[in-house]
Amino acid sequence: MSFAAEKLAERLRANISRAVIGKDTLIDRVIVACLCGGHILLEDIPGTGKTTLVKALARSIGCGFRRIQFTPDLLPSDVTGINYYQQKEGAFLFKPGPVFTNILLADELNRATPRTQSSLLECMEERQVTVDGVTYPMEPFFLVAATQNPIETQGTFPLPEAQLDRFFMKLSVGYPSHADGLSILEAYTGEGPAPLETLEAVTSPEELLEARREAERVLVSPPIQEYVLQLTEATRQRRELRLGVSPRGALALMRAAQGEAAIHGRDYVLPDDVKALCPDVLAHRLICRDSSLLRQTDPARSVLDDILAETAAPSEPLER
């Protein structure tokens, strides 16, 4: 393998980190999602840089970018598009909605009604939109980055499990460290443009799709496949969980591990790749049953930590 994915990840990480300071691990997760063709759910309090991260990603790739502010009065046609009557042509014409782009920022997705939320399901899964019986294909590189605020629930509509399961990863930006906070203040001091405004493209959608094909060729040995299956099956047997991981979640974890290996220049997956990606890929697919767990800050991740500790990882050599 040529390890084009590793070089691409290095360029993207260096470029995005100019605007999103001190979050290299988070940036790597986003790059892995891009390489795996997955969508991202960013859940964090306001002001932590969720929108900045998505904008920096779009600028770094040099691709189309649209943003939708989701509100209770937003209609499905405001997302997907609408047929309108063109008097001059004497016929109905399709006006594409903002979903016809490369990267779509669905800001505060949980503020829209379930009907409008569901308008994204076909786009995210089948990469197509059907309006009045006619199907329109999406761009080959298409990513939905949705955000939601975990501390304000008034006037929101929680995402149903079917839609949560379509997000490849659920990520949190988190507060910066003290040193990173000082770097942020310094970067935004002065009369010059903000760091985000100075970003230029370091790759293209075509190059990203080529790197995606490389990531798909990363070897997942039988012991690693067995390890992934053991982890996901364990979530279906835990007393604390009402809903475990579906086969789609198991596939997502395997593909995420391939992407993690690819951005680090390996053509084979290690158990550490699976362990590193497991919480971000699986936690949002779990539903807790135990009321004592619900009082924890992130109960699903706590259960996954226990499962990872209890499940033996493969120890034999995994290289080609």
N, C-alpha and C positions, 0 to 999 in steps of 0.2 A: 504494500500500500504506500501511497505517496504522502500520507499524513497531511493532506490539504486541510482537513478539518482542524488540526492542531494550529497551523499557521493562521487560518481564518479566525479561530477563537482568540489567538494572541492579539491580532489586530483589533478585533471587536472589543475585547476586554480593555485594552489600552485606551481606545477612543472613548468608550462609554464612561470609563472611570474618571475622565476629565470633568464630566458633568455630575456623575453619581459617585461621590468620593467615599472610599473606605468600604465598599460593598462588593469586593471581587468575587466572593462565593456566590452571592445573589446573582451577579452578572453571569457567572458561569452557568448557573441553573437556567437562566433565560436563554443562553446560547444553546444549551442542551435541548431545551424545548423547541427552539428553531430548527435544530438538526433533526429532531424526531417528528416534526410536523405537528406538534402539540400546542394546545392553547393554555393560557396562564390565568389564574385567578390571584390577584394581589389584594390581600386583606390586611389593612393597617389603619392606624389613626390618620387624620388629615395632616398634611405638611411634612410627611416623611420622605417624599420624593417618588411616589408611585407613577404619577404622570410624567415626571422628568425622566424616569427610567425608560418608559415606553417611547417617549419622543426621541430620546438619545439613541435607542435601538433603531428606530426608523431612519433617523438621519445617518447613522453609521452604515446602514445597509443601502441607503440611497433608493428607497422604495416608496410606494404610495402609502399615505397615512391619513386616516380620518378619525375624528373623535365624535362620539355621541354622548351627550349628557342625558342619562336616563332619568325620567321623571314619571309620576303616576299618569300623566295625560299623554305620554308618548304612545303612538300607535304602531302596530307591526309594519305597516306600509312606510312609516318614517324610517325604518331600518332597512327593509329589503327593497323598497321601490314600489311604484304604482303604475298602472295603465291609465293613461289619460287620453281624452278625445282631441285629436288634432284636426281642427276645422279645415285647414288648408289642404291636408292630405285626405280628409274624409275618412279617417280610420283611427283606431286606438293605437297609441305608441307606448312603449315601455320606457319609463324614466327610472334608471337604476338608483337605488338608495346608497347611502354611505357605506354599506357592507361590501360593495364592490371596490375593494382596495387590497393592498397587501397586508397592512397592519391596521386593525381596527381597535381603538381604545373605547371600550364600553364602560364609561365612567359611572360609578355608583349603580351598577346593574340591578342591585336588589331594591332600588327605588321604583322600578317599573313594575307594572302589573304582570302576573304570570302569563297572560296572553301575549304580551310584548316580549317577555323573556323567552318564551318558547319560539319566537320567530328566529332566534339564533340557532336553534337545535339543528335544523337541516344544513345551515351554513357551516357549522362547526364539524358535523360528522360526515356529510356527503360532499362538502365543498361545492354546493350548488344552491340555487334559490328557485322555488316554484311559485309563480304568480299566475293566477287564473288558468291553471293547467299547463302553463308553458314553463319549461325548466331552463334556467340560465346558469352556465358554469362560472365558478369563481376563478380568481387568479391562481396559477400553479403554486405560488408561495402566498399563503394566507394564514394569518395568525390573529386570534382574538385575545386581547389582553384586557380582562375585566377587573374592575376595582370595586371594593365595598368597604364600608366603615363598620368595624365590629362594635363600636361603643354607642352608636345611635340606631335604635331599632324602631322608633316611632315613625310611622309612615313608610315602612319598608315591607317588602315581601320576600321572605327567605327563599333562596333558590331550592327548588325541589331536588331530590336525590338524582333523578334522571339527568338533570342538567349539570349538577356538580360532577357526576361521573364522566362527563364529556370534557372536563378540564384536565389537561395532562398533569399539571402541577398546581398546588396552592402554595403561594410564597408570601412572606412578610418581610418588609424592608427593615423595620426596627430603628431604634434610635442610634445615632452615631456615637462612637467613643469620644472621649474628651479631645484627643489629638485630632481626630477626624472632624470634630465640630469646629476646632480652630482653623483647620484647612478650608472648611466650607466658608467660614466668615471671611477668610483671606481671599478666597477665590471670587467672592462676590463684592469685594471692596474696590472702589475706584469707579472711574467714569466709563471704562470700556464695556463692551458687550458681555452679557452673562456667558459662562462657559458653554451652556447648551447651544447658544446662537453661533458659536465658532466651530461647531463640529462639522466635519465634512465626511462624505461617504468613503469607507475603506473597503467595501465589498459591494456586491450586487446580488439581487435575487437569484440570478442564474448561477453565480458562484456558490451561493448558499445551497441551492438545490443539488449541485454537484457534490458538495461536501455531505449533504444528507444521504446521497446514494453511497458515499464512502462509509458513512456511519452504519448503514444497513448491512454492510459486508463484514462488520466486526464480528469475530467468532464468539458465540455463546456456547460453551462446552456443555455436554450433558450434565455434569455435576452442578454447573451454575444454573441450568434450567431447573434441575431438581430443587436447588436451594430457593429459587424464586417461587416455585410451586409450594414448597413447605411453608414459606413465610405467608403467602396469601391464603393457603388453606388453614393456617393457624388462626387467622382472623375470623374464620367462620365457625370456629370451635370455642372461642372465648366466651365465658359466661357474661363478661362485662359488655359485650357487644351484641346489639340487636341485628345489625347488618354488617357482614364482612365484605371482603374484596371480591369483585366479580372477575370473570376471565378477562374482561377488558382492562381491569386494573393490573392483572398479572402481566399482560402484554405490554402495558405502559411501563411497568417497572423494568422489564427486560430491555425494552427499547431505550429507556432512559440510561440504563447501565451501559448500553452500546454507545450512546452519545457521550457519556462521561469518559469512557475509554478512548473514544476518538479524539476528544479535545485535549487529551493528555498524550497523544501520539502512540497509542497502543492499538493493535488490531485484534485484541482478545480482551474479554471481560474478566475482572477480578472480583472476588467476593466483596472487597472494600467498595467497589463501584456500586454494587447492589445496596450495601449498608448505607452508603452516603446519600443515595437518592430515595431510599425507602420512605422516610417520613414525609418528604415533600410530594411524593407521587401517590401515596396510599392514604394518608391521614384524613383527607377530606372525603374519602369514599366510605368512611366508617361511621356508624351511628351507635352511640353508647346507650346501654340499657340501665346501668347501675347509677342510681341517683347520687351516690357518694362521689363517683367519678365526675359527674357533671359540675361539681363545685370546683374542680381543678381548672387551671387556666387553659390547658390544652389536653383534654383527657385522651383523645385519640392518639396523640403522639406518645403519651405515657404508656398506653397499651402496646404500641408498636415498639417502644424501647424495651419493654419486657419480652416481647416476642423475639426481638433480635438477640437479646441476651440468652434466651432459652434455646434458640435454634442453632445447632452446630453448623458452622460454615465449612465448605469444602476445603480440604487441606492439601490435596494433591496438586502437582504442577498443572497450570492451566494454559500455558503458552503453546503455540503451534509447534 
